[in-house]
Amino acid sequence: MNKNGRQERLKQFVKYAYQNSPAFRERLDGLGLKPQDIQKIKDLEKLPVVRKDELIELQRANPPFGNLLAVDSRHLPRIFQSPGPIYDPQGQSEDYWRWGEPLKHAGFGKGDIVINTFSYHLSPAGFMFDDGLRAIGATVVPTGVGNTEIQVGIINDLKVMGFVGTPSFLVILLNKAKELGSVDEFGETQW
C-alpha cells in the first residue's frame, strides 16, 4: 500500500473510531481535536498513549472494554483476559495481532514445523503467535506449557524445527530432552 493509501486508511479508521467508540471520541474532544485533525501518520503524535494502568481503570469504570471497543462484541472471534485484568478483543482480520512479519524476520517461514508453548486460554499470547506463524506458512503444533515428556516426543516425532515460548520453558524442555536421551554428550539435541 502506498503512502496515499495508508493516509486514506488512517483517516477512515480515525473517523470510524470517533463515531463508534465513546472513549476515543471523549479523548479527542478533551484534546480539542476532531477526526479531520488526524490526516497523516505524523498526526498520531497528537494523541496520548493509553498506558496499561489507565486501560485497567477505563475498563473498570465502563466494563468490559472501557467504551473503547468500536464494534459489537458479539462479532468478535475471541475475547481474552490478560493480567490486570484487561479484556483483549481480537478482531476479524487474518494475523490480527500482526506477528507474522516479526516472526518471518526471526527466521520462521513456510514449511517450518513450530511448537507454540504459549497459553491458548485467557491471555492472547498463544493465538498471537499461532496466527502470525500460520500467516507466513509455518505449521503450528499448539502445546502450551507442561507435559514436557510428551513435548519432547512431539519434537522428535514431527522433526520440529522451531520453538515459540519463554526462554525458561525452553530450558525446561532441553533438560527433559537430556534426561530422556534426546541430547548427546556434547549437549546437541537430536532435533
C-alpha angles and dihedrals in degrees: 000000000000127000094264091050092051092048092050091048090050092051091050091047094050092046091049092047091048092051096043108030115066092194093051091048090049091051093051093044090049089056092046091247132135127197091260088063089068104066104135137035088253089060090066086078086075090067121081118234115249105233122212093252091052091048090053090052093047091052092047092050094046109021136238105008103009092246088288097111111100097191135058106274090222088071096056117107092217141003119201133190116219126188113289084049099270123165110223116198118204116215128220102255124105112262087010092176090051097228094136097086097048090045089052090051088050089061103263118131153144113330096018117131108216132184113220109205096177117111120268095200133077096343118064097226096103093051093042092060094035093055093044094050093047090048089061094045102261122140112237126212106195106213109149116196128311129037088085095171091053091047092053087052091050091049091051097041097046096036089235111202101184141048131196118185141080120321090235092058091048088056089050090052092048091050090050090049089052091049090050094047096252090123122067127225090272092057093253116141122228087233 
